[in-house]
Amino acid sequence: MPGWPLPPLLLLAMMVVVVYENLVSDRILVSITLAILAIGYAYYYGYIQPCREDRWTLPDPADEEP
């Protein structure tokens, strides 16, 4: 990536500005977004990650004969 450390740092700075502006203008929408993220993390770490070996595996590839 050209200019490697600069693009991710600029993106993080822009995201901080966006979150700050959203907090200033309407805290309810930010609260709803954070609640949805928290529910998603709880669902992932409480249900999906413990069942990883059972549910989230790819089938074995078929053997092909030449």
C-alpha positions as CSV (number, residue, x, y, z in Angstrom):
1,M,0.0,0.0,0.0
2,P,1.5,3.3,-1.0
3,G,2.1,5.6,2.0
4,W,1.5,2.7,4.3
5,P,0.9,4.1,7.7
6,L,-0.9,7.2,6.6
7,P,-4.2,5.9,5.0
8,P,-5.2,3.7,8.1
9,L,-4.3,6.6,10.4
10,L,-6.4,9.1,8.4
11,L,-9.3,6.6,8.4
12,L,-9.1,6.3,12.1
13,A,-9.0,10.0,12.6
14,M,-12.0,10.5,10.3
15,M,-14.0,7.8,12.2
16,V,-13.2,9.6,15.5
17,V,-14.6,12.8,14.0
18,V,-17.7,11.1,12.8
19,V,-18.4,9.4,16.1
20,Y,-17.8,12.7,17.9
21,E,-20.2,14.6,15.6
22,N,-22.8,11.9,16.1
23,L,-22.5,12.0,19.8
24,V,-22.9,15.8,19.8
25,S,-25.9,15.8,17.5
26,D,-27.9,12.7,18.7
27,R,-26.8,10.4,21.5
28,I,-29.8,8.1,21.0
29,L,-28.6,6.8,17.6
30,V,-25.1,6.2,18.9
31,S,-26.6,4.4,21.9
32,I,-28.6,2.2,19.6
33,T,-25.6,1.4,17.5
34,L,-23.5,0.5,20.5
35,A,-26.3,-1.7,21.8
36,I,-26.5,-3.6,18.5
37,L,-22.7,-4.0,18.5
38,A,-22.8,-5.3,22.0
39,I,-25.5,-7.8,21.2
40,G,-23.6,-9.0,18.2
41,Y,-20.4,-9.5,20.2
42,A,-22.3,-11.4,22.9
43,Y,-24.0,-13.6,20.3
44,Y,-20.6,-14.3,18.6
45,Y,-18.7,-15.1,21.7
46,G,-21.6,-16.8,23.5
47,Y,-23.0,-19.0,20.7
48,I,-21.0,-19.0,17.5
49,Q,-17.4,-19.3,18.8
50,P,-18.1,-22.3,21.2
51,C,-19.8,-24.2,18.3
52,R,-17.0,-23.5,15.8
53,E,-15.9,-27.1,15.4
54,D,-19.5,-28.3,14.9
55,R,-21.0,-25.7,12.6
56,W,-18.5,-23.5,10.9
57,T,-16.3,-26.0,9.1
58,L,-16.0,-26.6,5.4
59,P,-16.6,-30.1,3.9
60,D,-13.6,-32.1,3.0
61,P,-12.6,-31.7,-0.7
62,A,-13.6,-34.5,-3.0
63,D,-10.7,-36.7,-4.3
64,E,-10.3,-36.4,-8.1
65,E,-8.7,-39.1,-10.1
66,P,-6.8,-38.0,-13.2
